[in-house]
Amino acid sequence: MTTTRNLLAEQSARFARLDPVIPAQRVAPVGEPVVAALPDGRVVGGVVAFHHHPPGTVSSLWSARYCRELTPLLGSVGAEGLAELLAAARPVLVDGLAAEPDSAVEVIWPSRDAEATRVLLDHGFVPLSVLAIRTTAAPSRPAPVDDRVRVRRGGPSDLTEVLDLAMAELEYSALVGGTVLRPDARDLKAETLRTRLAGDHPVWLAEVDGLVIGLAEGAWSPVAEGSPGSTRLPTGLLGYVNCVSVASGARGLGVGQLLMARAHEEFDTAGARATYLYYNPPNPLSSVFWPRQGYRPLWTIWESRPATGLRHGP
Ligand SMILES: CC(C)(COP(=O)(O)OP(=O)(O)OC[C@H]1O[C@@H](n2cnc3c(N)ncnc32)[C@H](O)[C@@H]1OP(=O)(O)O)[C@@H](O)C(=O)NCCC(=O)NCCS
């Protein structure tokens, strides 16, 4: 008999073969269950979680308002079962969203599963973001940057400059990824950054003659065994890089690289096992920049926006 536990264990073993950095899958996803049978009788499953990101929530800045997240449990069947699962899950995934343009269906899946990539593309999904990881303390090459550029930690008095740079990143990312420029974006960002700048998480600023031209917003991210985060990332102390933004007139001059050299130095010195971040593959700047800084895709966040963009496969 096929059980969720079996599917999870077999899926975990398959993920490990695809990518040794993907952690063991020990936490069963929570949501509405879906089951599908292949013509040869094999059975796959999945669960659908419903997420709402109303006005006033920070997550609404990178999410559609109404999201249905499908977590497939394909066991050892793998991508072969994904098309059947998508067909079986479709009524749940699009139910009630036919007239909702601000909606999405999401699947978060190991980036290296090329066979699943084919199925997801064929069903109208777009790889809007990747969760990328840097696992080795690759030495940062010295940045060929103007030697007047200084990097320092930011604090509460830097809010105005930090907010402008964060908004510039948000506006750029809204052109090339899943970010949504909501009417309350500036207020939401201001509130988050005010807290961030007054707290213990690091914010690095690059400046020239006292003028702030670059921002890297970091965070300490301890991932505990058995926590939801442990299904995606290695456990232990990790460094998280949230927003990196260089003023448009100063891009391509090594400022971003200098900021990340400092961030990595601090994360590595503190014993972070890895550092991770999200970026948008369609972003022509960050998709070049991050691999140069030692990051590679681990999980891809596939989305069909709006939800009704979900297609029947070939
Ligand atoms: C992404 C960003 C932070 C990079 O900062 P930057 O100061 O421009 O980057 P650097 O000059 O340090 O460049 C570092 C590397 O990225 C690559 N790169 C940067 N800008 C590039 C460009 N316009 N075209 C091609 N490659 C580029 C270079 O290959 C460079 O590596 P190299 O010097 O070893 O060749 C900056 O471009 C930016 O703010 N972009 C808009 C907001 C954004 O996309 N933020 C990231 C969201 S995840």
The ligand as an SDF file (V2000), in Angstrom:
LIG
                    3D

 48 50  0  0  0  0  0  0  0  0999 V2000
   22.6870   42.9070   -8.9780 C   0  0  0  0  0  0  0  0  0  0  0  0
   23.4930   44.0940   -8.4450 C   0  0  0  0  0  0  0  0  0  0  0  0
   23.2680   44.1880   -6.9370 C   0  0  0  0  0  0  0  0  0  0  0  0
   24.9730   43.8030   -8.7060 C   0  0  0  0  0  0  0  0  0  0  0  0
   25.7460   44.8640   -8.1920 O   0  0  0  0  0  0  0  0  0  0  0  0
   26.8630   45.5630   -9.1030 P   0  0  0  0  0  0  0  0  0  0  0  0
   27.6040   46.5130   -8.2520 O   0  0  0  0  0  0  0  0  0  0  0  0
   26.2010   46.0920  -10.3240 O   0  0  0  0  0  0  0  0  0  0  0  0
   27.7540   44.3000   -9.4920 O   0  0  0  0  0  0  0  0  0  0  0  0
   29.3210   44.2650   -9.6600 P   0  0  0  0  0  0  0  0  0  0  0  0
   29.7720   45.4500  -10.4380 O   0  0  0  0  0  0  0  0  0  0  0  0
   29.9370   44.0350   -8.3390 O   0  0  0  0  0  0  0  0  0  0  0  0
   29.4850   43.0030  -10.5640 O   0  0  0  0  0  0  0  0  0  0  0  0
   29.8180   41.7630  -10.0930 C   0  0  0  0  0  0  0  0  0  0  0  0
   29.6780   40.7660  -11.2280 C   0  0  0  0  0  0  0  0  0  0  0  0
   28.3490   40.7510  -11.7620 O   0  0  0  0  0  0  0  0  0  0  0  0
   28.4090   40.8070  -13.1970 C   0  0  0  0  0  0  0  0  0  0  0  0
   27.6770   41.9820  -13.6460 N   0  0  0  0  0  0  0  0  0  0  0  0
   27.3230   43.0490  -12.9420 C   0  0  0  0  0  0  0  0  0  0  0  0
   26.6380   43.9220  -13.7000 N   0  0  0  0  0  0  0  0  0  0  0  0
   26.5490   43.3790  -14.9060 C   0  0  0  0  0  0  0  0  0  0  0  0
   25.9500   43.7800  -16.1230 C   0  0  0  0  0  0  0  0  0  0  0  0
   25.3140   44.9460  -16.2490 N   0  0  0  0  0  0  0  0  0  0  0  0
   26.0360   42.9570  -17.1710 N   0  0  0  0  0  0  0  0  0  0  0  0
   26.6880   41.7850  -17.0650 C   0  0  0  0  0  0  0  0  0  0  0  0
   27.2650   41.3650  -15.9420 N   0  0  0  0  0  0  0  0  0  0  0  0
   27.2080   42.1340  -14.8790 C   0  0  0  0  0  0  0  0  0  0  0  0
   29.8030   40.9300  -13.6120 C   0  0  0  0  0  0  0  0  0  0  0  0
   30.0730   39.6980  -14.2680 O   0  0  0  0  0  0  0  0  0  0  0  0
   30.6080   41.0730  -12.3690 C   0  0  0  0  0  0  0  0  0  0  0  0
   31.5400   40.0470  -12.2980 O   0  0  0  0  0  0  0  0  0  0  0  0
   33.0550   40.2670  -12.7550 P   0  0  0  0  0  0  0  0  0  0  0  0
   33.4610   41.6230  -12.2800 O   0  0  0  0  0  0  0  0  0  0  0  0
   33.7100   39.1470  -12.0780 O   0  0  0  0  0  0  0  0  0  0  0  0
   32.9850   40.1670  -14.2370 O   0  0  0  0  0  0  0  0  0  0  0  0
   23.1070   45.4200   -9.1370 C   0  0  0  0  0  0  0  0  0  0  0  0
   23.2740   45.2930  -10.5160 O   0  0  0  0  0  0  0  0  0  0  0  0
   21.6970   45.9000   -8.8630 C   0  0  0  0  0  0  0  0  0  0  0  0
   21.4490   46.6220   -7.9000 O   0  0  0  0  0  0  0  0  0  0  0  0
   20.7170   45.4940   -9.7200 N   0  0  0  0  0  0  0  0  0  0  0  0
   19.3350   45.9310   -9.5890 C   0  0  0  0  0  0  0  0  0  0  0  0
   18.6570   45.3280   -8.3790 C   0  0  0  0  0  0  0  0  0  0  0  0
   18.8200   43.8330   -8.3400 C   0  0  0  0  0  0  0  0  0  0  0  0
   18.6300   43.1550   -9.3190 O   0  0  0  0  0  0  0  0  0  0  0  0
   19.1630   43.3220   -7.1390 N   0  0  0  0  0  0  0  0  0  0  0  0
   19.3540   41.9070   -6.9100 C   0  0  0  0  0  0  0  0  0  0  0  0
   18.0820   41.2740   -6.5740 C   0  0  0  0  0  0  0  0  0  0  0  0
   18.3340   39.5430   -6.1490 S   0  0  0  0  0  0  0  0  0  0  0  0
  1  2  1  0
  2  3  1  0
  2  4  1  0
  2 36  1  0
  4  5  1  0
  5  6  1  0
  6  7  2  0
  6  8  1  0
  6  9  1  0
  9 10  1  0
 10 11  2  0
 10 12  1  0
 10 13  1  0
 13 14  1  0
 14 15  1  0
 15 16  1  0
 15 30  1  0
 16 17  1  0
 17 18  1  0
 17 28  1  0
 18 19  1  0
 18 27  1  0
 19 20  2  0
 20 21  1  0
 21 22  1  0
 21 27  2  0
 22 23  1  0
 22 24  2  0
 24 25  1  0
 25 26  2  0
 26 27  1  0
 28 29  1  0
 28 30  1  0
 30 31  1  0
 31 32  1  0
 32 33  2  0
 32 34  1  0
 32 35  1  0
 36 37  1  0
 36 38  1  0
 38 39  2  0
 38 40  1  0
 40 41  1  0
 41 42  1  0
 42 43  1  0
 43 44  2  0
 43 45  1  0
 45 46  1  0
 46 47  1  0
 47 48  1  0
M  END
$$$$
